[in-house]
Amino acid sequence: MGGLEALSPGTDPDRPVHIVFVGAGAVGCFYASRLHHPSHNIHVSLIARSNYKALTEHGVQLQTHTFGDYTFRPHAVFPSVAAAAANPNPSGAGPREWDYIIVTTKALPDRSDDSALIAPLVGANSCIVLIQNGVGVEQPYRIRFPATPIISAVTVISAEQTSPGTIRQNRWTRIHIGPYSDSASFSPASDNNNASNTRSSSSTATYTRGDDTTGALTPTGTFPAPNSSNTNNTTKTPPTMEALQQTGSQRAALLADWWTRLGQIRDVDVAADETALQTVRWHKLCINAAFNPAAVLAGGRGNADMVRDDAELRAHLSGVMREIWAAAPQVLGRAFPASLAGPERILRSTERNVGSKPSMLLDWEAGRPMEIEVILGNPVRIARARGVEMPRLQTVYALLRSAQEVRERGEKKAAGKGKL
């Protein structure tokens, strides 16, 4: 089973553990800072873009509600994936692979295939960790890396980058982590139960990609099949789903231990099984898929404004959440636990969230691409593959995707005229 049989990182005190975060925004920098413990032979590096200069010169300046103010100086800061792949251990101990590759970028599968982006970093003993919004985010990684353990993670954190290299964490830091084998694929449930690691690319979702400004290395409309030249361990027998889950669980337990025992983050939850983690993803989707697109389509209204001041908008938000609440158990084969807040409780809580703008609205106002596919498109496709329709969510998905396409066509047309 290739790398799955190797000694797990962290089990040998004399063997350094090397972790790299792909994405040095607020979420990535915060969680990286609580995972970096050189005295315990755990070394965390960052791959940064716009804030690369600030991080190399001053480190990460953190202003936190939970841990006070402090400076995080990573083991290394790289300007690109290529640089991190060429020299994963710049301290002079010699080149070696990354034990953990933690992806904290926005999930934009319609713009770039980030599984291709990280391919140069992945080795036989690597583990991929995805701290991203939405559902189905794991699928391109599983197809490209059929023998690599994957950890899926969902976080609820209030954090922002107030200036390059300066991170403010306000309150929450809860993160749920768990192994991923193939449970969020786009295949029908009957196929998923017998999923193999030789699934062809024809079973994946197809997107109309943009101009690859987010760094795609493979600007195509489909994800590569597992026998692609970019797939690792192609000459060895792929591990079973059970082996991937077991190894993923072991690696998730190590991360949780480091974050809690060493990093002092109290709210790190290791999912009991793969479906439990996907249940958390779909629960967060109730909030993201309701409030994010509505804020944009309603003309730029904040969360509390929509809930408190407009009965029709409140009814719409409730309808979207209830649709997901009803569909998710059919998709996952498991109901939401009673401990998770239902739609009405979420709405009442949102009434107090005055001044809050969801991330899609912030991206729309800044002219950035929105996470439409993973928050809206993927759940519609995944549910449909299992015989479940979500007409409210599909309508919102179609309208918001069209709004973004129309605006981008207008921007390209205007830019073309400006060159005349």
Phi, psi and omega in degrees: 000022173062230186294342182292343180269350184287161178299130182292141177297142180096346180273342177248113184296341180270353181259117180293145174257128180244125183237135177235134175261124175264101185117108184250047173274198184297312182295312181299313182295321180296307183293328176296320183295331180271000182249349185272110182221077182304328180293341176253015178067029176246116188240126184246131177241163181235144167253116186238160176236275187295331182256018184302313183299316181296320182290322179290326184276321189235357187073192178260122178267115183251132175242102190240146175288326189271323189239007182078193180263137179201166178249129177255119178251104183298161174303319177203155173236127182247144179278350184198165174297320181302319180293320180291325179289326182284330185215072183292341182231079187288359181286350178107000181280357177103155181297142174202169184276168177274134178284320178230132172245109186255116184262119181234020177282166171296143180269107184231070184294344176280349181248326182202153175259097184289344174294327175289323181300318184271356185309319181295344182271340191274125177243184185296333183248017181281158172230133180262132178239127183246106175257084187218159178282166170087187178234157181076007183292337185281338191303311181297329178288319179295321180291317182286327184236073186293341182253007184259129175295140180236135173249127176261140185222142177234126180238146169241106184217139175259099183212150179210153174264104186283334174202164183308117178086000179246120184245131175248122176253123188272300181217283194292147176220021184292135176221133176252133180226152178188165182289155175229129174249295182199018191289339183256026180288169180270005182279153176302155184303323181297324177284324184295326181295335179244031186300141175244169179272014180246026179300136181278162181292346180292344181270001183265165178287149178245131181241155169273109185278155179274218185264013176063031179288348179269004172104024180296139175264341180234084184282065180240172183268356178225160178274149183290152175288162183300339179271015176297155179293343179271359182269134182277162176059035185288341183266001182244157179294124181298145179290162176285165177299323180296320179293320178297319179294318181296313180294319177299321178295318179296316180291325177294321179297321177297313179301314181299320179296315180295319181292325183271305185291318182264318183272351175063024172276119187282327189260063174249115185248123175266119183297143181295328178202179185296319181294326179299320179291318178294330175297320177296320178299315182289330176292316177296330178298328177306320180281308185296316184286340177274303190280321185300302181292326180298322180298322179286309184291337179275003175096017176100030181271146179282171184299306182296323179301315181294322184282321188271326194249001182217107184297323181291320177295320178298318179296322178296313180300317178298319180297318179296313181297318180293326178296315178293320180301324180279326185280322186304315179298329177289325180287317188267343184076018182207135179284160174295138177298151180297339181288342181276139182295134177276176183306313183293322177294321177296317179297316180296320178295323182292335178303330182271353185271056185292135178088355182279134175243129179291162188297324179299320179294319177298319178294318180298315181293331180270358180077019180267157174298145181258157180280057186291316187293314185283334181267331182240307185293312182300312180299324177297315182290318181296315179295319181296322178297338178257014176081019182242125177260144176233082187297324179296312182293322179296321179296313179298318179301312182297318182292315184289321177298319178296317180301318179292319180296317180297316180296318182291325175296320178296321179294319179294321179296317179295321179293324177294321178294325181293341180275349182289000000 
